[in-house]
Amino acid sequence: MKNGIKLLLLITALSVLFSACASSVPEIVPDYENLGEELTDFGGYEFLLAQESNAEEGMLYYYTPDSLYYDMFVEHIRNIEKQHNLKLDFTMGFGNEGTFRNTIFNSFVSGIHVCDFVLMRGSNNNAGMARAGAFVALNNYPDIIDLKNSDKFGPLNILECCMAKGNVYGVVPCYWPLRANDGNMGVFVAINENLIARYGLDDPRDLYEQNEWKLSKFGEIMPVYHQNDGTNDVKALIGNSRYLARGFCCAYKIGNVYENNGNYYPSDKNPDLLSAIEWGNAFITDYSNDYTFLDGWDYSTNLANGESVLAFSESSYLINLAAILDNFGIVPFPVADKYDSKDATMAFSTYPTLSIFAGVNDPEMCAKLIDILFEQIDGASKEEMVDFLYRTMFFDERDAKLYTELYKNAEYDYFGLGGNIVQKIETIYVNKSAQQVISSIDGVLDKIFEEDMLPNYLAVQQMNGN
């Protein structure tokens, strides 16, 4: 019965996640809510927010019409409009992905004020548009948008997907329902909890809580989780070697910048990279009978069908998994043995970021509206989000809480600009020794490192006060 309720709620409410955006805001009569003692009067200005059109009709900032959070969001907007004397309209008339990006950019180049705000999501366009100068640098307005307020605007590590030359060009409304965990984060290890119970196996969630969820333990459980009961040959793990590369790079914290004695280098110079690749090669060799590597990325169906106890996954596939598997759990990819299990690092390619279009006449006025708009929506506290996810998507409150926290320690992979170390090794490490892999990629990261990674890294360090 509980699974049926979850599925119904998923269909009616959680379809909000990982979709694109909306059209105009429907007229409703909101309750008056005082958002501050000194209210900014925008003089009746009509703001336009442009968003991609690859969405169900009527969606608004990824919220599905007739869902609870859609109504709450609309009320939030209407309160702001009333109290601050403004109008905020949404348009999805500029197309999607490449068409959307080109329309916005060409309007900027032509000096056409086509919109005030841009909600950038698809095809990892955030960083490219920021680099092209199509957005306003938000760190120019520190008295309005406090980028150190990570609970409101998103931590700088996820804002990095909309940074260029050390400037921040987009922010994430982390106070809003389900927005803080809206990026395509990985690598998760998804767990078929029915098989854990059937075969009496240790639950990886318990290992994670007990600080045992590490690479050595991962190897130890592979032959144990591989169950052949005479009827079914249930593998320990299903995934692909590219996910594995993302996992072991995160496990060893191979970030985009390696710092040593005050000097900065691309991550191919990180000495831990050798250990990470060696672990990956050993894993593939030592446990070849215990896993199945397949093409593609989403193994939800395989996991739900009982083909394996574990499966590599990322956040964008968990809704599908919740709809077809009546009891699953999640843990991050295990850490290297020298780290704490709960200090896991995730990787992501993009986050939906809201930016100010560079063609506006008064970017400061737009910054003021972002600050007001990004306030917490009534009834959508973090505790309420965890409870909502537990009731609608997850089967253990631990999973819901973990899901809402891991973005805080995520690493941007620069996929939209050419890719970081993972993209350079993920297709070659399986055929070469670790040292051969490192030798073969010597220098390939130098350009993106100097132009993008290092300036952003140093800016983040400075903004964080380091």
Sequence and secondary structure as in RCSB ss.txt:
>XXXX:A:sequence
MKNGIKLLLLITALSVLFSACASSVPEIVPDYENLGEELTDFGGYEFLLAQESNAEEGMLYYYTPDSLYYDMFVE
HIRNIEKQHNLKLDFTMGFGNEGTFRNTIFNSFVSGIHVCDFVLMRGSNNNAGMARAGAFVALNNYPDIIDLKNS
DKFGPLNILECCMAKGNVYGVVPCYWPLRANDGNMGVFVAINENLIARYGLDDPRDLYEQNEWKLSKFGEIMPVY
HQNDGTNDVKALIGNSRYLARGFCCAYKIGNVYENNGNYYPSDKNPDLLSAIEWGNAFITDYSNDYTFLDGWDYS
TNLANGESVLAFSESSYLINLAAILDNFGIVPFPVADKYDSKDATMAFSTYPTLSIFAGVNDPEMCAKLIDILFE
QIDGASKEEMVDFLYRTMFFDERDAKLYTELYKNAEYDYFGLGGNIVQKIETIYVNKSAQQVISSIDGVLDKIFE
EDMLPNYLAVQQMNGN
>XXXX:A:secstr
 HHHHHHHHHHHTGGGTT                  SS    TTEEEEEEE S S TT BTTB TTSHHHHHHHH
HHHHHHHHHTEEEEEE TT SHHHHHHHHHHHHHHT    SEEEE GGG HHHHHHHT B  GGG TTTS TT H
HHH  HHHHGGGEETTEE  B  TTSTTTTT S  B EEEEEHHHHHHHT   HHHHHHTT  BHHHHHHHHHHH
 EE SS EEEEEEE HHHHHHHHHHHTT  SEEEETTEEEEGGG THHHHHHHHHHHHHHHTTTTEEE SSS  H
HHHHTTSEEEEEE GGGHHHHHHH SSEEEEE  B TTS GGG  EEES   EEEEBTT S HHHHHHHHHHHTS
  TT  HHHHHHHHHHHT SSHHHHHHHTTGGGGEEE  GGGT  HHHHHTTTGGGS HHHHHHHTTTTTHHHII
IIIHHHHHHHHHHTT 
